[in-house]
Amino acid sequence: MFLMEFPSTTKFHKPHVSSLVILSLATIILINPVFAIKDCNFPAIFNFGDSNSDTGGLAVSLLAPTPPYGETYFHRPAGRFCDGRLIIDFMAQKFGLPYLSAYLDSLGTNFSHGANFATSASTIRPPPSIIPQGGFSPFYLDVQYTQFRDFKPRTQFIRHQAAIFANLMPKEEYFHEALYTFDIGQNDLGAGFFGNLTVQQVNASVPDIVNSFSSNVKNIYNLGARSFWIHNTGPIGCLPYIFTNFPSAEKDEYGCAKPYNEVAQYFNHKLKEAVVQLRKDLPLAAITYVDIYSVKYSLFSNPKKYGFEHPLVACCGYGGEYNYSSIVGCGGTIEVNGTKVFVGSCERPSSRINWDGIHYTEAANKFIFNQISTGTFSDPPLPLNLACHKNSKDM
């Protein structure tokens, strides 16, 4: 913990500061540790996750999004299953870093300030089926860890060769100084739901899912990582792909599928318990648990307050009450009365929360980032720029 700098005593009329003043300042530091620690100058970000933070991994390996994906910011598909930027993009921007290149991208990639191992449709545990036969990515969290484990020495070998690609690789010290971010778990729950498991059976699988997550965090820590920023999972029951496929589910007062959100909340409860244990097991780590569920749910419970409309309706989709269909998705084509219809986006994506029935719009992602970066939804309650500091209870 670093002490803040105070004005020189020469600015006071008397040469000595009273003991009462000193005591007051010390009390401020103890009660408000945020004022007593310095900003974290993260030189790099290494991210692990699913489509909530995939900046192109699935696109370059298995399945690329087509127009109108990317239309809001990039004005073309940019490997993100969104109309624009993701939370991880705003995070990189916050630290003045370039947007993260996907580890799997071999063309024009720049890893000098980190890498993104996330791929859309990824799970924590091995998936039940993979694309193209199934709906999940083969790059589940164990594989993402393995990729990172191999990435570290290979990048340093390239740097030491002083060849043309040397400056595109992260410096060795960056691996220790970087921020390690995680947003994964939603697809593990979805795999259970769409695998015909009951809500109770999916709940029963949660402890094993969370244990697998913890194992990977420990493995990454053993490779030198020290600052961890871990998102819990969002309100899956507020997404059109859930309540369209499970129409008989009980709805809450905002129209979300209540039992599916309760499973997400149970996952988050067990994840938070795991983070508490990880802090004990990894004494040198600064681990921030981020309640992204609460932020996302606030969008569905009070959309008008934040400038959004039609919270449960997909912006880019086709058919039904929620503008979502399992038959044809955003960017696809469907034949209607003998005419082919392109499935495009809504008129104002910036006023919408849900992009394609599963993912959030850039506008929603920006709102979510602005909320979580303050530390209000974090444990410990430190903002993003202080995430290199340990929980004060552990100091």
C-alpha positions as CSV (number, residue, x, y, z in Angstrom):
1,M,0.0,0.0,0.0
2,F,1.4,3.4,-1.0
3,L,0.8,6.6,1.0
4,M,-0.5,9.6,-0.8
5,E,1.5,12.7,-1.0
6,F,0.4,15.7,1.1
7,P,1.3,19.4,0.7
8,S,4.5,20.5,2.2
9,T,4.3,21.9,5.7
10,T,5.9,25.1,4.6
11,K,2.5,26.1,3.2
12,F,1.1,26.4,6.7
13,H,1.6,29.4,8.8
14,K,3.1,27.3,11.6
15,P,6.1,25.1,11.1
16,H,4.4,22.0,12.6
17,V,1.1,20.3,11.8
18,S,-1.0,19.6,14.8
19,S,-1.4,16.0,15.9
20,L,-5.1,16.3,15.3
21,V,-4.5,17.0,11.6
22,I,-2.1,14.1,11.2
23,L,-4.6,11.8,12.9
24,S,-7.4,13.0,10.6
25,L,-5.3,12.3,7.5
26,A,-4.3,8.9,8.7
27,T,-8.0,8.1,9.4
28,I,-8.9,9.1,5.8
29,I,-6.3,6.7,4.5
30,L,-7.5,3.8,6.6
31,I,-11.2,4.4,5.8
32,N,-10.6,5.1,2.2
33,P,-7.7,3.0,0.9
34,V,-8.6,4.0,-2.7
35,F,-7.0,7.4,-1.9
36,A,-3.8,5.7,-0.7
37,I,-2.8,3.6,-3.6
38,K,-1.5,4.4,-7.0
39,D,-2.9,3.7,-10.4
40,C,-2.0,0.4,-12.1
41,N,-0.1,1.0,-15.3
42,F,-1.1,-2.2,-17.1
43,P,1.1,-2.5,-20.2
44,A,-0.9,-5.4,-21.5
45,I,-4.1,-7.4,-21.2
46,F,-4.5,-11.1,-21.6
47,N,-8.1,-12.2,-22.0
48,F,-9.9,-15.5,-21.6
49,G,-13.5,-16.1,-22.4
50,D,-16.4,-16.6,-24.8
51,S,-18.3,-14.4,-27.2
52,N,-18.7,-11.7,-24.6
53,S,-15.0,-10.8,-25.2
54,D,-14.0,-12.6,-28.4
55,T,-12.3,-10.1,-30.8
56,G,-11.9,-12.5,-33.6
57,G,-10.9,-16.0,-32.4
58,L,-13.8,-17.9,-33.7
59,A,-14.1,-15.7,-36.9
60,V,-10.6,-16.7,-38.1
61,S,-10.8,-20.3,-37.1
62,L,-14.3,-21.7,-37.6
63,L,-17.2,-19.3,-38.1
64,A,-17.0,-15.6,-39.1
65,P,-19.8,-13.1,-38.5
66,T,-21.2,-11.5,-41.7
67,P,-22.9,-8.1,-42.2
68,P,-24.5,-6.4,-40.4
69,Y,-22.2,-7.4,-37.6
70,G,-19.7,-4.6,-36.9
71,E,-21.8,-2.0,-38.6
72,T,-21.9,0.6,-35.8
73,Y,-18.2,1.1,-35.1
74,F,-16.0,-0.9,-37.5
75,H,-18.5,-0.5,-40.4
76,R,-17.7,-4.1,-41.4
77,P,-17.6,-7.5,-39.6
78,A,-14.6,-7.3,-37.2
79,G,-14.7,-10.8,-35.7
80,R,-17.0,-9.7,-32.9
81,F,-20.5,-11.0,-32.5
82,C,-21.8,-7.5,-31.9
83,D,-22.7,-4.4,-34.0
84,G,-19.5,-2.8,-32.7
85,R,-17.2,-2.8,-29.7
86,L,-17.2,-5.2,-26.7
87,I,-16.4,-4.5,-23.0
88,I,-12.9,-5.8,-23.6
89,D,-12.4,-3.1,-26.3
90,F,-13.4,-0.3,-24.0
91,M,-11.1,-1.8,-21.3
92,A,-8.1,-1.7,-23.7
93,Q,-9.1,1.8,-24.7
94,K,-9.2,2.8,-21.0
95,F,-5.5,2.0,-20.6
96,G,-4.5,3.5,-24.0
97,L,-3.8,0.0,-25.4
98,P,-4.6,-1.2,-28.9
99,Y,-7.7,-3.5,-29.3
100,L,-6.6,-7.0,-28.4
101,S,-5.7,-9.3,-31.3
102,A,-7.1,-12.8,-31.3
103,Y,-4.4,-15.4,-30.5
104,L,-5.8,-17.5,-33.4
105,D,-5.4,-14.7,-35.9
106,S,-2.3,-15.2,-38.1
107,L,-2.8,-12.2,-40.3
108,G,-1.6,-8.7,-39.3
109,T,-1.7,-9.4,-35.6
110,N,0.0,-7.3,-33.0
111,F,0.6,-9.0,-29.6
112,S,2.9,-6.2,-28.2
113,H,0.3,-5.3,-25.6
114,G,-1.5,-8.5,-25.0
115,A,-3.5,-11.2,-26.6
116,N,-7.1,-12.5,-26.6
117,F,-7.6,-16.2,-26.2
118,A,-11.4,-16.0,-26.0
119,T,-13.5,-17.5,-28.7
120,S,-17.3,-17.3,-29.1
121,A,-19.2,-20.4,-28.0
122,S,-16.4,-21.4,-25.6
123,T,-17.1,-23.2,-22.3
124,I,-15.1,-23.7,-19.1
125,R,-15.5,-27.5,-19.2
126,P,-15.1,-29.6,-22.4
127,P,-18.2,-28.9,-24.6
128,P,-20.7,-31.7,-25.5
129,S,-20.4,-30.9,-29.2
130,I,-18.3,-28.6,-31.4
131,I,-18.8,-26.6,-34.5
132,P,-19.8,-27.4,-37.2
133,Q,-21.6,-30.5,-36.0
134,G,-22.5,-28.9,-32.7
135,G,-22.9,-25.5,-31.3
136,F,-19.7,-25.0,-29.2
137,S,-16.2,-23.9,-29.7
138,P,-13.4,-26.5,-29.3
139,F,-11.3,-23.8,-27.6
140,Y,-12.7,-24.3,-24.1
141,L,-10.8,-22.8,-21.1
142,D,-8.3,-25.6,-20.7
143,V,-7.3,-25.1,-24.3
144,Q,-7.1,-21.4,-23.9
145,Y,-4.8,-21.9,-21.0
146,T,-2.6,-24.2,-23.0
147,Q,-2.4,-21.7,-25.8
148,F,-1.3,-19.0,-23.3
149,R,1.2,-21.4,-21.8
150,D,2.8,-21.9,-25.2
151,F,2.4,-18.3,-26.2
152,K,4.6,-17.0,-23.5
153,P,8.0,-18.7,-24.4
154,R,7.4,-18.6,-28.1
155,T,6.9,-14.8,-28.1
156,Q,10.1,-14.3,-26.1
157,F,12.0,-16.5,-28.5
158,I,10.8,-14.3,-31.4
159,R,11.8,-11.1,-29.5
160,H,15.3,-12.5,-28.8
161,Q,15.7,-13.3,-32.5
162,A,15.4,-9.5,-33.1
163,A,13.7,-10.3,-36.4
164,I,11.0,-8.3,-38.1
165,F,8.3,-9.6,-35.8
166,A,10.1,-8.9,-32.6
167,N,8.3,-5.6,-31.8
168,L,4.9,-7.3,-32.3
169,M,5.6,-9.5,-29.3
170,P,5.0,-8.5,-25.6
171,K,8.1,-7.8,-23.5
172,E,8.9,-10.4,-20.9
173,E,8.0,-8.3,-17.9
174,Y,4.5,-7.6,-19.3
175,F,3.4,-11.1,-18.4
176,H,3.9,-10.3,-14.8
177,E,2.6,-6.7,-15.0
178,A,-0.5,-7.4,-17.2
179,L,-4.1,-7.5,-16.3
180,Y,-5.7,-11.0,-16.8
181,T,-9.4,-10.8,-17.6
182,F,-12.0,-13.5,-17.6
183,D,-15.6,-13.6,-18.9
184,I,-16.8,-17.2,-19.3
185,G,-19.4,-19.6,-18.0
186,Q,-22.6,-18.6,-19.7
187,N,-22.2,-21.3,-22.4
188,D,-21.7,-24.0,-19.8
189,L,-25.1,-23.2,-18.4
190,G,-26.5,-23.0,-22.0
191,A,-25.0,-26.4,-22.8
192,G,-27.0,-27.9,-20.0
193,F,-30.2,-26.2,-20.8
194,F,-30.0,-27.1,-24.5
195,G,-28.8,-30.6,-23.6
196,N,-32.2,-31.3,-22.1
197,L,-31.0,-31.1,-18.5
198,T,-33.4,-29.8,-15.9
199,V,-32.7,-26.6,-14.1
200,Q,-31.8,-28.7,-11.1
201,Q,-29.4,-30.8,-13.1
202,V,-27.7,-27.8,-14.4
203,N,-27.4,-26.4,-10.9
204,A,-25.8,-29.7,-9.8
205,S,-23.1,-29.3,-12.5
206,V,-22.1,-25.8,-11.3
207,P,-19.6,-26.8,-8.6
208,D,-17.6,-28.9,-11.1
209,I,-17.7,-26.0,-13.6
210,V,-16.4,-23.6,-11.1
211,N,-13.7,-26.0,-9.9
212,S,-12.4,-26.2,-13.4
213,F,-12.3,-22.5,-13.7
214,S,-10.3,-22.2,-10.5
215,S,-7.8,-24.7,-11.7
216,N,-7.1,-22.7,-14.8
217,V,-6.7,-19.5,-12.8
218,K,-4.1,-21.3,-10.6
219,N,-2.3,-22.5,-13.7
220,I,-2.1,-19.0,-15.2
221,Y,-1.0,-17.6,-11.8
222,N,1.8,-20.2,-11.8
223,L,3.0,-18.7,-15.1
224,G,3.5,-15.3,-13.5
225,A,0.0,-13.7,-13.7
226,R,-0.7,-11.5,-10.6
227,S,-3.7,-9.2,-11.4
228,F,-7.0,-10.9,-12.2
229,W,-10.3,-9.2,-13.2
230,I,-13.1,-11.9,-13.2
231,H,-16.6,-11.2,-14.5
232,N,-19.4,-13.3,-13.2
233,T,-22.0,-14.4,-15.7
234,G,-25.0,-12.3,-16.8
235,P,-28.7,-12.8,-16.6
236,I,-29.1,-15.5,-19.2
237,G,-32.8,-15.6,-18.6
238,C,-33.2,-12.1,-20.1
239,L,-31.8,-13.1,-23.5
240,P,-34.3,-14.0,-26.4
241,Y,-32.5,-17.2,-27.3
242,I,-33.5,-18.6,-23.8
243,F,-37.1,-17.5,-23.5
244,T,-37.8,-18.2,-27.2
245,N,-36.6,-21.8,-26.8
246,F,-38.1,-22.2,-23.3
247,P,-41.4,-20.4,-23.6
248,S,-43.1,-22.1,-20.7
249,A,-40.5,-20.8,-18.2
250,E,-41.8,-18.6,-15.4
251,K,-41.3,-14.9,-16.1
252,D,-40.2,-12.3,-13.6
253,E,-41.8,-8.8,-13.4
254,Y,-39.5,-7.6,-16.3
255,G,-40.2,-10.5,-18.6
256,C,-37.0,-12.5,-18.0
257,A,-37.1,-16.3,-17.6
258,K,-36.8,-16.5,-13.8
259,P,-35.5,-20.1,-13.3
260,Y,-32.7,-19.6,-15.8
261,N,-31.6,-16.4,-14.1
262,E,-31.6,-18.2,-10.8
263,V,-29.2,-20.8,-12.2
264,A,-26.9,-17.9,-13.3
265,Q,-27.1,-16.4,-9.8
266,Y,-26.2,-19.8,-8.3
267,F,-23.2,-20.0,-10.6
268,N,-22.2,-16.5,-9.5
269,H,-22.5,-17.4,-5.9
270,K,-20.2,-20.4,-6.3
271,L,-17.8,-18.4,-8.4
272,K,-17.5,-15.7,-5.7
273,E,-16.8,-18.5,-3.1
274,A,-14.1,-19.8,-5.4
275,V,-12.6,-16.3,-5.7
276,V,-12.4,-16.1,-1.9
277,Q,-10.6,-19.4,-1.8
278,L,-8.3,-18.4,-4.7
279,R,-7.2,-15.4,-2.7
280,K,-6.1,-17.7,0.1
281,D,-4.4,-20.1,-2.3
282,L,-2.6,-17.5,-4.4
283,P,-1.2,-15.1,-1.8
284,L,0.6,-12.8,-4.3
285,A,-2.5,-12.3,-6.5
286,A,-4.8,-9.3,-6.7
287,I,-8.2,-10.8,-7.7
288,T,-11.2,-8.7,-8.5
289,Y,-14.6,-10.3,-8.7
290,V,-16.9,-8.2,-10.9
291,D,-20.7,-8.4,-10.5
292,I,-21.5,-7.9,-14.1
293,Y,-24.9,-9.7,-13.6
294,S,-26.3,-6.8,-11.6
295,V,-25.2,-4.2,-14.1
296,K,-26.7,-6.1,-17.0
297,Y,-29.9,-6.9,-15.1
298,S,-30.4,-3.2,-14.4
299,L,-30.7,-2.6,-18.1
300,F,-33.6,-5.0,-18.3
301,S,-35.3,-3.8,-15.1
302,N,-35.0,-0.1,-15.9
303,P,-34.1,0.4,-19.6
304,K,-35.7,3.9,-20.0
305,K,-33.6,5.3,-17.2
306,Y,-30.5,4.5,-19.2
307,G,-31.9,5.5,-22.6
308,F,-32.8,2.1,-24.0
309,E,-36.0,0.6,-25.4
310,H,-37.4,-2.8,-26.2
311,P,-35.0,-4.5,-23.8
312,L,-36.1,-8.1,-24.6
313,V,-36.3,-7.7,-28.4
314,A,-33.3,-8.5,-30.6
315,C,-32.1,-5.6,-32.8
316,C,-30.9,-7.9,-35.5
317,G,-33.2,-10.9,-36.0
318,Y,-36.3,-12.2,-37.6
319,G,-39.7,-13.4,-36.4
320,G,-41.8,-13.6,-33.3
321,E,-42.4,-11.4,-30.3
322,Y,-38.7,-11.0,-29.6
323,N,-37.4,-10.8,-33.2
324,Y,-35.5,-14.0,-32.7
325,S,-35.6,-17.4,-34.4
326,S,-33.5,-20.5,-34.1
327,I,-34.0,-21.1,-37.8
328,V,-32.4,-18.0,-39.2
329,G,-30.0,-15.5,-37.4
330,C,-28.7,-12.1,-37.8
331,G,-27.1,-11.7,-41.2
332,G,-28.9,-14.7,-42.6
333,T,-31.5,-15.0,-45.4
334,I,-34.9,-16.5,-45.2
335,E,-37.5,-17.1,-47.8
336,V,-40.9,-15.5,-47.1
337,N,-43.7,-16.0,-49.6
338,G,-41.3,-16.9,-52.3
339,T,-39.1,-13.9,-51.7
340,K,-35.7,-14.0,-50.0
341,V,-35.4,-11.7,-47.0
342,F,-32.1,-10.5,-45.6
343,V,-32.1,-10.5,-41.8
344,G,-30.7,-7.1,-41.0
345,S,-30.5,-4.8,-38.0
346,C,-33.0,-2.4,-36.4
347,E,-33.1,1.3,-37.2
348,R,-31.3,2.5,-34.1
349,P,-29.0,-0.1,-32.5
350,S,-27.8,2.6,-30.1
351,S,-31.1,2.5,-28.4
352,R,-31.2,-1.3,-28.0
353,I,-29.7,-3.6,-25.4
354,N,-29.8,-6.9,-27.2
355,W,-28.1,-7.2,-30.6
356,D,-28.9,-10.7,-32.1
357,G,-30.8,-12.6,-29.4
358,I,-27.7,-13.7,-27.6
359,H,-25.2,-10.8,-27.5
360,Y,-25.3,-7.2,-26.4
361,T,-25.1,-4.1,-28.5
362,E,-22.1,-1.8,-28.5
363,A,-24.3,0.8,-26.7
364,A,-25.1,-1.7,-23.9
365,N,-21.5,-2.8,-23.7
366,K,-20.3,0.7,-23.3
367,F,-22.9,1.3,-20.5
368,I,-21.8,-1.9,-18.8
369,F,-18.1,-1.0,-19.0
370,N,-18.7,2.5,-17.6
371,Q,-20.5,1.0,-14.6
372,I,-18.0,-1.8,-13.8
373,S,-14.9,0.3,-14.3
374,T,-15.8,2.5,-11.3
375,G,-15.4,-0.4,-8.8
376,T,-19.0,0.0,-7.6
377,F,-19.8,-3.6,-8.6
378,S,-16.4,-5.1,-7.7
379,D,-15.1,-7.0,-4.7
380,P,-12.9,-5.5,-3.5
381,P,-14.6,-2.2,-4.4
382,L,-11.6,-0.8,-6.4
383,P,-12.0,0.7,-9.9
384,L,-10.4,-1.0,-12.9
385,N,-7.3,1.3,-12.8
386,L,-6.5,0.0,-9.3
387,A,-7.1,-3.7,-10.0
388,C,-3.4,-4.5,-9.4
389,H,-3.9,-4.0,-5.7
390,K,-4.9,-6.8,-3.4
391,N,-8.0,-6.9,-1.3
392,S,-7.3,-4.7,1.7
393,K,-8.4,-7.6,4.0
394,D,-5.4,-9.6,2.6
395,M,-2.8,-6.8,3.0
